[in-house]
Amino acid sequence: MKLTVSQNKRTLLRDGRHFFYLADTCWSTFTSIQENEWITYLDKRKEQGFNTIQINILPQWDRSKGAFDLLPYPVEGKKFDFGQTNNDYFERAQRLCRIADEKGFTLALVVLWSNYVAGTWASELDGSINVIPQAKRQIYYQQVIDTFDVFQPLYFIGGDTDFPTQETIDTYLEAFDYFEKNSPETLKTIHIKGRFKEIPTLILPHLDVFLYQSGHNSSFLDMPYTLAEHFYQLEPQLPIINSEPCYEQMGFARQVYGRFGQKDVRKAAWQSILSGGSAGITYGAHGIWSWQTQEAAFAEDIGEAFDSPMIWSEALQFPGANDYGFIKQLFELLAIEQLIPCQQHLVDANDHIRMAQTVDQVYTLLYLPSNTTIRLRNIPISNVTLIDLKERRFFKPNYSVTETTTVFKPHTCQEDVLLIIENKE
């Protein structure tokens, strides 16, 4: 199942057909998940409409550590010996990927999470104990290609990263060069840290997709749309995906009291997609990404210091995953592919309200997080549907039309809604 970039440069194709990237975050798959658990997990996500799984190839540094914790290298204390590869780890990882591939999933695999790269925020916080030595990196890259290329994955060359030093940049450039030479048929990108947008000029030409991370900090709730807007304006034009919005039931970053709920993650998705990130969206559940089990220990003081996760089997049932599946299903039913942001049609509206149109302007989608009167200018209308996103129920909204302005009165739904405006003329 080969991924390519569409001719429009804004969306993806899989085997030549439009592909809305709907990913789940399961960073700890290869270290932490038993095969029977993996099958249960995949079957549930497939039922919900997910088509991609994001996985960290190396151990996730802030994962939940349980009785089962397979490692790719011998470890002394917390330090890996990168000179001795555990081939069983990679053989098992390939087997898990084959199961996912046979169930129709695309794989998005992180090659170098930031704690494995010198100079990054994560390696500095981790004491740089597991920065991969330069002499060992290409051996590891070849192991990755030999193991996973058969699945035509999307390679995240970096994970949750910043670029504070030239050594950091050079490490990623070396990896991009190696994968471009030895894995030429796969797409490559980089997963940058939360609220970050500055990608070094030398790295930009190597990217096939822009990924951004609106993240888990409760003080920056504008990130889903402001980052999408930023990357939408960049050259070259690329597909844009929010590859790590706030996770459902994740504790707020920096040990701030509170957790993100179903509406928060739904809001992040719609704001991202309607602000430029229409190539797809990633979901995350707190307990799935780290793979929390009954006996596992979750380090709340590592990384961004999140509150405790739910057990994975409970996290698998969080309702927000169904909201994300609903987005993909709705787009498929309406045959929506590329969306173009069109905030200019909103009159005196709050920035959290987002709006986009299809290229042919047949459909205009407007996301309204909270109930209020909405005024639109210069939008031809032949039909309007209002969707209560909490209940997934469809209504006919109350609105009036003048020569240039359409006014939508407050609706009767209790949470966020989506307006689908049709112009069939």
VEXSEGU-370077 format. One record per residue (C-alpha): residue number from 1; x, y, z. Coordinates in steps of 0.2 Angstrom, whole numbers. Example, Ala and Ser with C-alpha at 12.3 -4.5 7.8 and 13.67 -1.06 7.14 Angstrom:
2
NODE num  east north    up
NODE   1    62   -22    39
NODE   2    68    -5    36
//
This chain:
425
NODE num  east north    up
NODE   1     0     0     0
NODE   2    11    14    -7
NODE   3     8    32    -1
NODE   4    11    46   -13
NODE   5     8    65   -13
NODE   6    -7    71   -24
NODE   7    -4    82   -39
NODE   8   -13    96   -28
NODE   9     2    95   -16
NODE  10   -11    96    -1
NODE  11   -17    78     0
NODE  12   -11    60     0
NODE  13   -14    45   -11
NODE  14   -13    27    -6
NODE  15   -11    16   -21
NODE  16   -17    30   -32
NODE  17   -33    34   -23
NODE  18   -37    48   -11
NODE  19   -31    44     6
NODE  20   -38    54    21
NODE  21   -24    50    34
NODE  22   -33    45    50
NODE  23   -20    39    63
NODE  24   -20    33    80
NODE  25    -5    35    91
NODE  26     2    19    98
NODE  27    21    24   101
NODE  28    25     9   112
NODE  29    19    -5   101
NODE  30    36   -14    98
NODE  31    41   -13   116
NODE  32    25   -16   126
NODE  33    11   -25   117
NODE  34     7   -43   117
NODE  35     2   -50   100
NODE  36   -16   -55   106
NODE  37   -18   -37   113
NODE  38   -12   -30    97
NODE  39   -25   -39    87
NODE  40   -39   -33    99
NODE  41   -33   -16    97
NODE  42   -31   -16    78
NODE  43   -48   -24    76
NODE  44   -56   -10    86
NODE  45   -47     4    77
NODE  46   -52    -3    60
NODE  47   -70    -4    65
NODE  48   -69    15    70
NODE  49   -62    19    53
NODE  50   -43    22    57
NODE  51   -31    18    43
NODE  52   -14    22    50
NODE  53    -4    18    66
NODE  54    10    29    72
NODE  55    24    19    81
NODE  56    41    23    88
NODE  57    53    11    82
NODE  58    64    12    97
NODE  59    58    12   115
NODE  60    47    27   120
NODE  61    56    35   134
NODE  62    41    40   144
NODE  63    31    24   141
NODE  64    22    13   154
NODE  65    34     0   159
NODE  66    26   -17   163
NODE  67    31   -35   166
NODE  68    32   -36   147
NODE  69    45   -24   140
NODE  70    55   -30   125
NODE  71    70   -20   121
NODE  72    81   -18   105
NODE  73    97   -17   114
NODE  74   105   -23   130
NODE  75   103   -10   144
NODE  76   113    -7   159
NODE  77   103     4   171
NODE  78    95    16   158
NODE  79   109    16   145
NODE  80   107     5   129
NODE  81   122    -4   121
NODE  82   119     1   103
NODE  83   133   -11    97
NODE  84   123   -26   101
NODE  85   106   -28    92
NODE  86    93   -39    98
NODE  87    87   -46    82
NODE  88    72   -54    90
NODE  89    65   -37    94
NODE  90    65   -32    75
NODE  91    59   -49    70
NODE  92    44   -47    82
NODE  93    41   -29    76
NODE  94    40   -34    58
NODE  95    28   -48    63
NODE  96    17   -35    72
NODE  97    18   -24    56
NODE  98    13   -38    45
NODE  99    -3   -41    55
NODE 100    -7   -22    54
NODE 101    -3   -22    35
NODE 102   -14   -37    32
NODE 103   -28   -28    41
NODE 104   -26   -13    29
NODE 105   -17    -1    40
NODE 106    -3    11    34
NODE 107    12    12    46
NODE 108    20    28    51
NODE 109    36    24    60
NODE 110    47    36    70
NODE 111    66    33    66
NODE 112    74    44    79
NODE 113    64    50    93
NODE 114    71    66   100
NODE 115    79    58   116
NODE 116    90    48   104
NODE 117    98    64    95
NODE 118   111    75   103
NODE 119   106    93   108
NODE 120    87    91   108
NODE 121    76    96   122
NODE 122    72    78   126
NODE 123    90    71   126
NODE 124    95    86   137
NODE 125    82    82   149
NODE 126    86    63   148
NODE 127   105    67   152
NODE 128   109    62   134
NODE 129   112    44   140
NODE 130   104    36   125
NODE 131   110    47   111
NODE 132   115    35    97
NODE 133   133    37    93
NODE 134   137    42    75
NODE 135   147    26    72
NODE 136   131    16    76
NODE 137   118    26    67
NODE 138   119    19    49
NODE 139   119     2    55
NODE 140   103     6    64
NODE 141    95    14    49
NODE 142    99    -1    38
NODE 143    91   -12    51
NODE 144    75    -1    50
NODE 145    75    -2    31
NODE 146    78   -21    30
NODE 147    64   -23    43
NODE 148    50   -11    38
NODE 149    52    -6    20
NODE 150    42   -21    14
NODE 151    27   -11    21
NODE 152    30     5    12
NODE 153    28    15    28
NODE 154    28    34    30
NODE 155    45    37    39
NODE 156    45    50    53
NODE 157    64    53    53
NODE 158    63    63    69
NODE 159    50    62    83
NODE 160    44    76    95
NODE 161    60    86    91
NODE 162    67   104    91
NODE 163    83   109    82
NODE 164    93   119    95
NODE 165   111   114    88
NODE 166   120   111    72
NODE 167   124    94    78
NODE 168   105    91    80
NODE 169   102    97    62
NODE 170   116    87    55
NODE 171   110    71    63
NODE 172    93    73    55
NODE 173   101    78    38
NODE 174   112    62    38
NODE 175    96    51    42
NODE 176    86    59    28
NODE 177   100    57    16
NODE 178   102    39    20
NODE 179    84    35    19
NODE 180    82    44     2
NODE 181    96    34    -5
NODE 182    92    17     2
NODE 183    73    19     4
NODE 184    68    29   -11
NODE 185    50    23   -13
NODE 186    44    29     4
NODE 187    38    46    10
NODE 188    48    55    23
NODE 189    44    68    36
NODE 190    48    74    53
NODE 191    37    75    69
NODE 192    41    92    78
NODE 193    38    96    96
NODE 194    22   103   103
NODE 195    19   122    98
NODE 196    34   122    87
NODE 197    34   128    69
NODE 198    52   133    64
NODE 199    60   119    53
NODE 200    78   122    48
NODE 201    79   128    30
NODE 202    91   113    26
NODE 203    78   101    31
NODE 204    63   108    22
NODE 205    68   101     5
NODE 206    68    83    12
NODE 207    50    84    18
NODE 208    36    75     9
NODE 209    23    80    22
NODE 210    22    94    35
NODE 211    18    87    52
NODE 212    14    99    67
NODE 213     9    95    85
NODE 214    -3   106    93
NODE 215     1    97   109
NODE 216    -5    95   127
NODE 217    -3   112   135
NODE 218   -19   119   141
NODE 219   -12   137   140
NODE 220   -11   136   121
NODE 221   -28   131   114
NODE 222   -26   141    98
NODE 223   -12   129    92
NODE 224   -23   118    81
NODE 225   -27   132    69
NODE 226   -13   144    71
NODE 227     0   131    67
NODE 228   -11   124    52
NODE 229   -12   142    46
NODE 230     7   144    47
NODE 231    11   128    37
NODE 232    -2   132    24
NODE 233     7   148    20
NODE 234    24   139    18
NODE 235    33   134     2
NODE 236    35   122    -5
NODE 237    16   117    -3
NODE 238    14   100     6
NODE 239     1    90    14
NODE 240    -2    96    32
NODE 241    -7    85    46
NODE 242    -8    88    65
NODE 243     1    73    70
NODE 244    -1    75    89
NODE 245   -16    85    95
NODE 246   -21    84   113
NODE 247   -24    66   118
NODE 248   -41    61   126
NODE 249   -40    60   145
NODE 250   -21    66   144
NODE 251   -17    76   160
NODE 252   -12    94   155
NODE 253     7    96   152
NODE 254    19   102   166
NODE 255     8    94   180
NODE 256    -6   107   178
NODE 257   -22   100   185
NODE 258   -35    94   173
NODE 259   -37    83   158
NODE 260   -42    84   140
NODE 261   -60    77   137
NODE 262   -70    71   122
NODE 263   -75    89   116
NODE 264   -57    95   117
NODE 265   -50    82   106
NODE 266   -64    84    94
NODE 267   -62   103    93
NODE 268   -43   101    90
NODE 269   -47    90    75
NODE 270   -60   101    67
NODE 271   -49   117    69
NODE 272   -34   108    62
NODE 273   -43   101    47
NODE 274   -52   117    42
NODE 275   -37   128    44
NODE 276   -26   120    32
NODE 277   -22   103    39
NODE 278   -35    94    28
NODE 279   -23    79    23
NODE 280   -29    70    39
NODE 281   -28    70    58
NODE 282   -21    60    72
NODE 283   -30    54    87
NODE 284   -22    49   104
NODE 285   -29    41   120
NODE 286   -20    42   136
NODE 287   -16    24   140
NODE 288   -14    18   122
NODE 289     1    28   117
NODE 290    11    22   132
NODE 291     2     6   133
NODE 292    -3     6   151
NODE 293    -7   -11   159
NODE 294   -13   -16   176
NODE 295     4   -19   183
NODE 296    14    -6   173
NODE 297    22     9   180
NODE 298    20    26   172
NODE 299    33    39   176
NODE 300    24    55   179
NODE 301    40    65   181
NODE 302    48    61   164
NODE 303    45    71   148
NODE 304    31    83   149
NODE 305    25    77   166
NODE 306     7    70   162
NODE 307    -5    63   175
NODE 308    -8    45   176
NODE 309   -15    36   161
NODE 310   -30    23   160
NODE 311   -27     5   157
NODE 312   -26     2   138
NODE 313   -42    -8   137
NODE 314   -51     6   145
NODE 315   -43    19   135
NODE 316   -47    10   119
NODE 317   -66    14   123
NODE 318   -64    32   124
NODE 319   -78    40   114
NODE 320   -67    53   105
NODE 321   -60    40    93
NODE 322   -77    38    86
NODE 323   -78    57    83
NODE 324   -62    56    73
NODE 325   -69    41    63
NODE 326   -85    51    60
NODE 327   -74    65    52
NODE 328   -67    52    39
NODE 329   -84    44    36
NODE 330   -92    61    33
NODE 331   -79    66    20
NODE 332   -80    50    11
NODE 333   -99    51    10
NODE 334   -98    69     3
NODE 335   -82    65    -8
NODE 336   -73    79     1
NODE 337   -54    79    -3
NODE 338   -44    95    -3
NODE 339   -51   109     8
NODE 340   -46   128     7
NODE 341   -47   139    22
NODE 342   -59   153    19
NODE 343   -60   163    35
NODE 344   -63   179    25
NODE 345   -81   175    23
NODE 346   -84   176    42
NODE 347   -90   193    48
NODE 348   -84   198    66
NODE 349   -81   180    72
NODE 350   -70   173    85
NODE 351   -54   165    79
NODE 352   -59   148    86
NODE 353   -73   147    73
NODE 354   -65   139    58
NODE 355   -71   138    40
NODE 356   -65   130    24
NODE 357   -72   126     6
NODE 358   -69   112    -6
NODE 359   -60   117   -22
NODE 360   -76   118   -32
NODE 361   -85   128   -19
NODE 362   -99   115   -18
NODE 363   -97   113     0
NODE 364   -92   125    14
NODE 365   -89   118    31
NODE 366   -90   129    47
NODE 367   -85   123    64
NODE 368   -93   132    78
NODE 369   -86   127    96
NODE 370   -99   136   106
NODE 371  -117   143   102
NODE 372  -118   160    95
NODE 373  -125   170    80
NODE 374  -114   168    64
NODE 375  -114   180    50
NODE 376  -106   175    33
NODE 377  -103   186    18
NODE 378  -104   181     0
NODE 379  -108   163     2
NODE 380  -121   156   -11
NODE 381  -132   143    -2
NODE 382  -144   130   -10
NODE 383  -145   119     6
NODE 384  -138   119    24
NODE 385  -136   105    36
NODE 386  -131   107    55
NODE 387  -123    92    63
NODE 388  -123    91    82
NODE 389  -106    83    84
NODE 390  -108    77   102
NODE 391  -124    67    97
NODE 392  -120    65    79
NODE 393  -138    71    74
NODE 394  -143    81    59
NODE 395  -154    97    59
NODE 396  -160   111    48
NODE 397  -153   127    55
NODE 398  -162   143    56
NODE 399  -155   157    45
NODE 400  -159   172    35
NODE 401  -152   179    19
NODE 402  -149   196    12
NODE 403  -140   202    -4
NODE 404  -123   199     3
NODE 405  -125   192    21
NODE 406  -131   176    28
NODE 407  -136   176    47
NODE 408  -137   159    57
NODE 409  -146   161    73
NODE 410  -141   152    89
NODE 411  -145   133    87
NODE 412  -152   122   101
NODE 413  -137   110   103
NODE 414  -128   110   119
NODE 415  -110   108   112
NODE 416  -100   111    96
NODE 417  -108   109    79
NODE 418  -103   108    60
NODE 419  -113   118    47
NODE 420  -112   110    30
NODE 421  -117   123    17
NODE 422  -120   117    -1
NODE 423  -120   127   -17
NODE 424  -125   116   -31
NODE 425  -128   130   -44
//
